[in-house]
């Protein structure tokens, strides 16, 4: 895997190593399998909910209120993201992988009570809100197809294990529902082997060289370095991310909606979820292509409007149309989320990208309080969930309003150093 060095005039600020095409393929695959762990752990609850509610004897609304309490620690995600600027991208990814795999093992082995389950569940959700796997490909990818490559990482993460594995684990193998989480510990082992061959990003190595030469300083978690432009994009990005997360946290009740209210079996629901995840892969790839060809703003608005329409209709459509609506929900949810995984890592300067991403995710964690609380209120007010889905759709009109009210710098086909200067 050979590499070349970009001269300062081309880089805009500093020379950095450009990795070979073969290594870039490897990096996309590696970050993709890390994203698989992330996406799986963040969504497996939708299938496991009926099982854990039955075992621990808790109703839907009560569980959602309890989840609101246990999600409070996710506000400290800036500590995890901030490690990217302190110890580098490679070692931070290792910590992320270990946290996801070991917390999954803990759910499998040490959750005799609801409180123990919620504690380890909170750790898994803490790890899945960092989106750290977007940073290495954002820094290594060529500007002209950066969105497509990051979108590819994201859609690899959408390989529908959360639809395929539960029926095998529970129905075929007769294992406990806890294995829906525990299987990610086994998945972690080959991911760790792949991580061993990961290299530090060229741009971060350039930052390290400047620090060793005394030309720049380390600013832990961005303190003393984050400027007004950073703050602007932290707040705007987090606002859009909050809306998407609230919608997604509401969507995690889709398994309960299909299985408990509509009478689907776990196998039938898994087929519906599989269709939604396949469409999510198509949505992510489509969004990446549109962002590189037309622009980031167009992709975001299209995805949010599609989500609003589909979710508003989900609760009132006839039963025969529900699997189709779930598939469309998967497509547009992924379509809009691709903007988050592409735009936010590229809009911040390299030397504080991890810290800025950390503070963006920290502010966005408001959704982990708003989402479960809103779900609890809606489940109590609309037990059959018609208005539940209408509200989920309306939430996605807020990002559209934000886009039209505030100017977002267009990053399409621009180098990261140019973005840092012009945004």
KOLDRENFI-112735 format. One record per residue (C-alpha): residue in one letter; y, x, z. Coordinates in steps of 0.1 Angstrom, whole numbers, plus 2048, in hexadecimal, padded with zeros to 3 digits. Layout:
N
@type:A&py:Y&px:X&pz:Z
...
end
This chain:
423
@type:X&py:800&px:800&pz:800
@type:X&py:81D&px:815&pz:7F3
@type:X&py:841&px:80F&pz:7FC
@type:X&py:863&px:819&pz:7EF
@type:X&py:885&px:81D&pz:7FF
@type:X&py:8A3&px:808&pz:7F5
@type:X&py:8C4&px:81D&pz:7F4
@type:X&py:8E1&px:811&pz:809
@type:X&py:8F5&px:804&pz:7EB
@type:X&py:8D9&px:7EB&pz:7E3
@type:X&py:8D1&px:7E2&pz:806
@type:X&py:8F6&px:7DA&pz:80D
@type:X&py:8F6&px:7EB&pz:82F
@type:X&py:8D9&px:803&pz:835
@type:X&py:8BB&px:811&pz:822
@type:X&py:899&px:801&pz:82A
@type:X&py:875&px:804&pz:81F
@type:X&py:86A&px:7EC&pz:804
@type:X&py:845&px:7E4&pz:808
@type:X&py:82C&px:7E3&pz:7EC
@type:X&py:821&px:7C2&pz:7DC
@type:X&py:7FE&px:7C6&pz:7EA
@type:X&py:80C&px:7C9&pz:80D
@type:X&py:822&px:7AB&pz:808
@type:X&py:804&px:797&pz:7FE
@type:X&py:7F2&px:7A3&pz:81E
@type:X&py:811&px:79A&pz:833
@type:X&py:813&px:777&pz:825
@type:X&py:7EE&px:771&pz:82D
@type:X&py:7F1&px:780&pz:850
@type:X&py:810&px:76C&pz:859
@type:X&py:7FF&px:74E&pz:849
@type:X&py:7E1&px:74F&pz:861
@type:X&py:7F9&px:754&pz:87E
@type:X&py:80A&px:735&pz:871
@type:X&py:7E9&px:723&pz:870
@type:X&py:7E5&px:729&pz:896
@type:X&py:809&px:71D&pz:89B
@type:X&py:805&px:6FD&pz:886
@type:X&py:7E3&px:6F5&pz:894
@type:X&py:7ED&px:6F8&pz:8B8
@type:X&py:80D&px:6E5&pz:8B3
@type:X&py:7FC&px:6C7&pz:8A3
@type:X&py:7D8&px:6C5&pz:8B1
@type:X&py:7E5&px:6AE&pz:8CC
@type:X&py:7E8&px:691&pz:8B4
@type:X&py:7C1&px:690&pz:8B1
@type:X&py:7BA&px:69A&pz:8D5
@type:X&py:7D1&px:681&pz:8E6
@type:X&py:7B8&px:664&pz:8E9
@type:X&py:79E&px:67B&pz:8F8
@type:X&py:7B4&px:68C&pz:912
@type:X&py:7C5&px:66B&pz:91B
@type:X&py:7A3&px:65C&pz:922
@type:X&py:796&px:67A&pz:936
@type:X&py:7B5&px:67D&pz:94C
@type:X&py:7BB&px:658&pz:94F
@type:X&py:7DF&px:657&pz:942
@type:X&py:7F0&px:63E&pz:92B
@type:X&py:805&px:647&pz:90C
@type:X&py:827&px:642&pz:91B
@type:X&py:81F&px:655&pz:93B
@type:X&py:811&px:672&pz:929
@type:X&py:830&px:675&pz:913
@type:X&py:846&px:675&pz:932
@type:X&py:831&px:690&pz:942
@type:X&py:833&px:6A4&pz:922
@type:X&py:859&px:6A3&pz:924
@type:X&py:857&px:6B4&pz:945
@type:X&py:83F&px:6CF&pz:93B
@type:X&py:852&px:6D8&pz:91B
@type:X&py:870&px:6E4&pz:92F
@type:X&py:864&px:708&pz:92F
@type:X&py:867&px:709&pz:909
@type:X&py:88C&px:70E&pz:90E
@type:X&py:884&px:732&pz:917
@type:X&py:876&px:739&pz:8F4
@type:X&py:893&px:751&pz:8EE
@type:X&py:880&px:76B&pz:904
@type:X&py:863&px:76B&pz:8EB
@type:X&py:878&px:76B&pz:8CC
@type:X&py:88F&px:785&pz:8DA
@type:X&py:873&px:79E&pz:8DC
@type:X&py:875&px:7A1&pz:8B6
@type:X&py:895&px:7B5&pz:8B9
@type:X&py:88A&px:7C8&pz:8D8
@type:X&py:867&px:7D4&pz:8D0
@type:X&py:864&px:7CB&pz:8AB
@type:X&py:854&px:7B1&pz:895
@type:X&py:830&px:7BF&pz:896
@type:X&py:82D&px:7C0&pz:8BC
@type:X&py:83E&px:79F&pz:8C0
@type:X&py:825&px:78F&pz:8A9
@type:X&py:808&px:79E&pz:8BD
@type:X&py:816&px:78D&pz:8DD
@type:X&py:819&px:76C&pz:8CA
@type:X&py:7F5&px:76E&pz:8BE
@type:X&py:7E8&px:776&pz:8E1
@type:X&py:7FC&px:75A&pz:8F2
@type:X&py:7EF&px:740&pz:8D9
@type:X&py:7CB&px:74B&pz:8DB
@type:X&py:7C9&px:751&pz:901
@type:X&py:7DA&px:730&pz:90A
@type:X&py:7C1&px:71E&pz:8F3
@type:X&py:7A5&px:72E&pz:906
@type:X&py:7B5&px:724&pz:927
@type:X&py:7B5&px:6FF&pz:91C
@type:X&py:790&px:702&pz:914
@type:X&py:786&px:712&pz:935
@type:X&py:79F&px:709&pz:950
@type:X&py:7AB&px:6E5&pz:94D
@type:X&py:798&px:6D0&pz:966
@type:X&py:7B8&px:6BD&pz:96E
@type:X&py:7D5&px:6AE&pz:95A
@type:X&py:7EE&px:6C6&pz:96A
@type:X&py:7DA&px:6E4&pz:960
@type:X&py:7D6&px:6D7&pz:93D
@type:X&py:7FB&px:6D0&pz:93A
@type:X&py:804&px:6F3&pz:947
@type:X&py:7EF&px:705&pz:92C
@type:X&py:7F9&px:6EB&pz:912
@type:X&py:81D&px:6F4&pz:919
@type:X&py:815&px:719&pz:912
@type:X&py:805&px:711&pz:8F1
@type:X&py:824&px:6FC&pz:8E7
@type:X&py:83B&px:718&pz:8F3
@type:X&py:82B&px:730&pz:8DA
@type:X&py:82C&px:718&pz:8BD
@type:X&py:852&px:713&pz:8BF
@type:X&py:85C&px:737&pz:8B8
@type:X&py:855&px:738&pz:892
@type:X&py:854&px:75E&pz:895
@type:X&py:83B&px:760&pz:878
@type:X&py:858&px:758&pz:861
@type:X&py:86C&px:778&pz:869
@type:X&py:855&px:793&pz:859
@type:X&py:852&px:783&pz:837
@type:X&py:877&px:77A&pz:837
@type:X&py:880&px:79E&pz:83B
@type:X&py:866&px:7AC&pz:823
@type:X&py:868&px:793&pz:806
@type:X&py:87D&px:798&pz:7E7
@type:X&py:89C&px:783&pz:7E7
@type:X&py:894&px:771&pz:7C6
@type:X&py:874&px:761&pz:7D4
@type:X&py:879&px:763&pz:7FA
@type:X&py:877&px:73D&pz:7FE
@type:X&py:857&px:73A&pz:7EA
@type:X&py:846&px:756&pz:7FE
@type:X&py:850&px:748&pz:820
@type:X&py:846&px:726&pz:814
@type:X&py:824&px:734&pz:80B
@type:X&py:820&px:742&pz:82E
@type:X&py:829&px:720&pz:83C
@type:X&py:810&px:70D&pz:825
@type:X&py:7F4&px:726&pz:82E
@type:X&py:7FB&px:71A&pz:851
@type:X&py:7F6&px:6F7&pz:846
@type:X&py:7D1&px:6FC&pz:83D
@type:X&py:7C4&px:6DD&pz:84D
@type:X&py:7AE&px:6EA&pz:869
@type:X&py:7BC&px:6D0&pz:881
@type:X&py:7AD&px:6B5&pz:86A
@type:X&py:78C&px:6C8&pz:862
@type:X&py:782&px:6D6&pz:884
@type:X&py:784&px:6B9&pz:89D
@type:X&py:769&px:6A4&pz:88D
@type:X&py:752&px:6C3&pz:88A
@type:X&py:759&px:6CE&pz:8AE
@type:X&py:757&px:6AC&pz:8BE
@type:X&py:740&px:697&pz:8A8
@type:X&py:729&px:6B0&pz:897
@type:X&py:726&px:6CB&pz:8B2
@type:X&py:72B&px:6B3&pz:8D0
@type:X&py:744&px:6CA&pz:8E1
@type:X&py:760&px:6C0&pz:8F9
@type:X&py:782&px:6B6&pz:8EB
@type:X&py:78F&px:6D5&pz:8FC
@type:X&py:77F&px:6E9&pz:8E0
@type:X&py:79A&px:6DB&pz:8C9
@type:X&py:7B0&px:6F5&pz:8DA
@type:X&py:796&px:70E&pz:8E4
@type:X&py:78C&px:715&pz:8C0
@type:X&py:7AD&px:727&pz:8BB
@type:X&py:7A1&px:743&pz:8D2
@type:X&py:785&px:74A&pz:8BA
@type:X&py:79D&px:748&pz:89D
@type:X&py:7B3&px:762&pz:8AE
@type:X&py:799&px:77E&pz:8AD
@type:X&py:79A&px:784&pz:887
@type:X&py:7C0&px:77F&pz:887
@type:X&py:7C3&px:79C&pz:8A0
@type:X&py:7AE&px:7B2&pz:888
@type:X&py:7C6&px:7AA&pz:86C
@type:X&py:7E4&px:7B1&pz:882
@type:X&py:7D9&px:7D5&pz:887
@type:X&py:7E2&px:7DC&pz:863
@type:X&py:805&px:7CC&pz:865
@type:X&py:823&px:7E3&pz:860
@type:X&py:845&px:7E0&pz:870
@type:X&py:85E&px:7D1&pz:857
@type:X&py:873&px:7E9&pz:843
@type:X&py:893&px:7D9&pz:84E
@type:X&py:88A&px:7DC&pz:873
@type:X&py:880&px:800&pz:86E
@type:X&py:8A2&px:807&pz:860
@type:X&py:8B1&px:7F7&pz:880
@type:X&py:89B&px:80D&pz:895
@type:X&py:8A7&px:82C&pz:883
@type:X&py:8CB&px:823&pz:889
@type:X&py:8C4&px:81E&pz:8AE
@type:X&py:8B3&px:83F&pz:8B1
@type:X&py:8D0&px:850&pz:8A0
@type:X&py:8E9&px:83E&pz:8B7
@type:X&py:8FA&px:82B&pz:89C
@type:X&py:8F1&px:809&pz:8AA
@type:X&py:8E7&px:7FB&pz:8CC
@type:X&py:8CC&px:7E3&pz:8D9
@type:X&py:8DB&px:7C2&pz:8E4
@type:X&py:8BF&px:7B0&pz:8F8
@type:X&py:8BC&px:78C&pz:8ED
@type:X&py:8DC&px:78F&pz:8D8
@type:X&py:8F3&px:792&pz:8F6
@type:X&py:913&px:7A4&pz:8EB
@type:X&py:909&px:7A3&pz:8C6
@type:X&py:907&px:77E&pz:8BC
@type:X&py:928&px:774&pz:8AB
@type:X&py:939&px:753&pz:8A2
@type:X&py:927&px:751&pz:881
@type:X&py:905&px:756&pz:892
@type:X&py:90E&px:73B&pz:8AB
@type:X&py:918&px:723&pz:890
@type:X&py:8F7&px:726&pz:87E
@type:X&py:8E4&px:725&pz:89F
@type:X&py:8F3&px:704&pz:8A8
@type:X&py:8F1&px:6F5&pz:885
@type:X&py:8CE&px:701&pz:87F
@type:X&py:8C2&px:6F5&pz:8A2
@type:X&py:8D2&px:6D3&pz:89C
@type:X&py:8BD&px:6CE&pz:87C
@type:X&py:89E&px:6DD&pz:88D
@type:X&py:8A2&px:6C5&pz:8AB
@type:X&py:8A1&px:6A7&pz:893
@type:X&py:882&px:6B4&pz:881
@type:X&py:871&px:6BC&pz:8A2
@type:X&py:878&px:69A&pz:8B1
@type:X&py:86A&px:68A&pz:892
@type:X&py:84B&px:6A1&pz:893
@type:X&py:845&px:69A&pz:8B8
@type:X&py:845&px:675&pz:8B0
@type:X&py:82D&px:67B&pz:894
@type:X&py:815&px:68B&pz:8AC
@type:X&py:80E&px:667&pz:8B8
@type:X&py:801&px:65F&pz:895
@type:X&py:7DD&px:665&pz:8A1
@type:X&py:7E2&px:64D&pz:8BE
@type:X&py:7F2&px:634&pz:8A5
@type:X&py:7D4&px:636&pz:88D
@type:X&py:7B8&px:639&pz:8A6
@type:X&py:7C3&px:624&pz:8C3
@type:X&py:7D9&px:60A&pz:8B3
@type:X&py:7CB&px:608&pz:890
@type:X&py:7A6&px:60E&pz:89A
@type:X&py:79E&px:62D&pz:885
@type:X&py:782&px:643&pz:891
@type:X&py:788&px:668&pz:896
@type:X&py:777&px:66F&pz:875
@type:X&py:78C&px:656&pz:862
@type:X&py:7AC&px:663&pz:872
@type:X&py:7A3&px:686&pz:86A
@type:X&py:7A0&px:67C&pz:845
@type:X&py:7C3&px:66D&pz:847
@type:X&py:7D0&px:68C&pz:858
@type:X&py:7BF&px:6A2&pz:83E
@type:X&py:7D1&px:68F&pz:822
@type:X&py:7F2&px:693&pz:834
@type:X&py:7EC&px:6B8&pz:838
@type:X&py:7E2&px:6BD&pz:814
@type:X&py:802&px:6AC&pz:80A
@type:X&py:815&px:6C2&pz:823
@type:X&py:808&px:6E0&pz:810
@type:X&py:815&px:6D2&pz:7F0
@type:X&py:836&px:6C9&pz:801
@type:X&py:83B&px:6EC&pz:80E
@type:X&py:834&px:6FD&pz:7ED
@type:X&py:84B&px:6E4&pz:7DB
@type:X&py:867&px:6EB&pz:7F3
@type:X&py:864&px:710&pz:7F0
@type:X&py:866&px:70E&pz:7CA
@type:X&py:884&px:6F7&pz:7CC
@type:X&py:897&px:70D&pz:7E5
@type:X&py:893&px:72B&pz:7CE
@type:X&py:89C&px:718&pz:7AE
@type:X&py:8B6&px:6FE&pz:7BA
@type:X&py:8C0&px:708&pz:7DD
@type:X&py:8BA&px:704&pz:802
@type:X&py:8D1&px:6E6&pz:808
@type:X&py:8C1&px:6D0&pz:7EC
@type:X&py:89E&px:6D6&pz:7FB
@type:X&py:8A9&px:6CD&pz:81E
@type:X&py:8BB&px:6AC&pz:814
@type:X&py:89E&px:6A2&pz:7FE
@type:X&py:884&px:6A8&pz:819
@type:X&py:898&px:696&pz:834
@type:X&py:89F&px:677&pz:81F
@type:X&py:87A&px:675&pz:816
@type:X&py:870&px:677&pz:83A
@type:X&py:889&px:65C&pz:844
@type:X&py:87C&px:644&pz:82A
@type:X&py:857&px:64A&pz:831
@type:X&py:858&px:649&pz:857
@type:X&py:86D&px:629&pz:857
@type:X&py:852&px:618&pz:842
@type:X&py:834&px:626&pz:854
@type:X&py:833&px:60C&pz:870
@type:X&py:838&px:5EE&pz:85A
@type:X&py:821&px:5F5&pz:83C
@type:X&py:800&px:5E3&pz:838
@type:X&py:7E1&px:5F4&pz:845
@type:X&py:7D5&px:5FD&pz:823
@type:X&py:7F4&px:612&pz:81C
@type:X&py:7F4&px:625&pz:83C
@type:X&py:7E0&px:643&pz:830
@type:X&py:7F7&px:646&pz:812
@type:X&py:816&px:645&pz:828
@type:X&py:807&px:65F&pz:83F
@type:X&py:802&px:676&pz:820
@type:X&py:826&px:671&pz:816
@type:X&py:831&px:678&pz:839
@type:X&py:81E&px:699&pz:838
@type:X&py:82F&px:6A2&pz:816
@type:X&py:853&px:69C&pz:821
@type:X&py:84F&px:6AA&pz:844
@type:X&py:843&px:6CB&pz:836
@type:X&py:85D&px:6CA&pz:81A
@type:X&py:879&px:6C8&pz:833
@type:X&py:86A&px:6E1&pz:84C
@type:X&py:868&px:6FC&pz:831
@type:X&py:88E&px:6FD&pz:832
@type:X&py:88B&px:706&pz:857
@type:X&py:872&px:722&pz:852
@type:X&py:885&px:730&pz:834
@type:X&py:8AA&px:72C&pz:83C
@type:X&py:8AC&px:734&pz:861
@type:X&py:89B&px:756&pz:860
@type:X&py:8B0&px:761&pz:842
@type:X&py:8D3&px:756&pz:84D
@type:X&py:8D5&px:76E&pz:86C
@type:X&py:8DB&px:794&pz:86A
@type:X&py:8BC&px:7AA&pz:86D
@type:X&py:8C7&px:7BC&pz:88D
@type:X&py:8C8&px:79B&pz:8A0
@type:X&py:8B2&px:785&pz:88C
@type:X&py:898&px:781&pz:8A7
@type:X&py:8B3&px:779&pz:8C2
@type:X&py:8C5&px:760&pz:8AC
@type:X&py:8A4&px:74F&pz:8A3
@type:X&py:89C&px:74F&pz:8C8
@type:X&py:8BC&px:73D&pz:8D1
@type:X&py:8B8&px:725&pz:8B4
@type:X&py:895&px:71C&pz:8C0
@type:X&py:8A1&px:71A&pz:8E4
@type:X&py:8BD&px:700&pz:8DB
@type:X&py:8A4&px:6EE&pz:8C5
@type:X&py:88D&px:6EA&pz:8E2
@type:X&py:8A2&px:6CD&pz:8ED
@type:X&py:88B&px:6BA&pz:8D6
@type:X&py:86E&px:6C1&pz:8EE
@type:X&py:880&px:6AD&pz:908
@type:X&py:890&px:693&pz:8F1
@type:X&py:870&px:68E&pz:8DC
@type:X&py:857&px:685&pz:8F8
@type:X&py:871&px:671&pz:90B
@type:X&py:879&px:65D&pz:8EC
@type:X&py:854&px:658&pz:8E5
@type:X&py:84F&px:64B&pz:908
@type:X&py:86B&px:632&pz:904
@type:X&py:860&px:627&pz:8E2
@type:X&py:83C&px:623&pz:8EC
@type:X&py:846&px:60D&pz:909
@type:X&py:85E&px:5F9&pz:8F4
@type:X&py:848&px:5F6&pz:8D5
@type:X&py:823&px:5F9&pz:8DF
@type:X&py:817&px:5F2&pz:8BB
@type:X&py:82F&px:60D&pz:8B0
@type:X&py:842&px:5FC&pz:893
@type:X&py:864&px:606&pz:8A1
@type:X&py:856&px:627&pz:8AC
@type:X&py:853&px:632&pz:888
@type:X&py:875&px:623&pz:87D
@type:X&py:887&px:638&pz:897
@type:X&py:873&px:657&pz:88C
@type:X&py:880&px:651&pz:869
@type:X&py:8A5&px:64B&pz:873
@type:X&py:8A5&px:66C&pz:886
@type:X&py:8A2&px:67F&pz:865
@type:X&py:8C2&px:670&pz:858
@type:X&py:8D5&px:686&pz:871
@type:X&py:8CE&px:6A7&pz:85F
@type:X&py:8DA&px:698&pz:83E
@type:X&py:8FB&px:68F&pz:84F
@type:X&py:8FD&px:6B3&pz:85D
@type:X&py:8F9&px:6C2&pz:83B
@type:X&py:915&px:6AE&pz:82C
@type:X&py:92D&px:6B2&pz:849
@type:X&py:929&px:6D8&pz:84D
@type:X&py:929&px:6F4&pz:834
@type:X&py:908&px:707&pz:832
@type:X&py:908&px:728&pz:820
@type:X&py:8F0&px:728&pz:802
@type:X&py:8D8&px:745&pz:806
@type:X&py:8C4&px:740&pz:7E5
@type:X&py:8BA&px:761&pz:7D5
@type:X&py:8D1&px:776&pz:7EB
@type:X&py:8C8&px:795&pz:7FE
@type:X&py:8C7&px:792&pz:824
@type:X&py:8E3&px:7AC&pz:827
@type:X&py:8F9&px:798&pz:80F
@type:X&py:8F2&px:778&pz:823
@type:X&py:8FC&px:789&pz:843
@type:X&py:91E&px:793&pz:835
@type:X&py:927&px:774&pz:821
@type:X&py:91A&px:757&pz:836
end
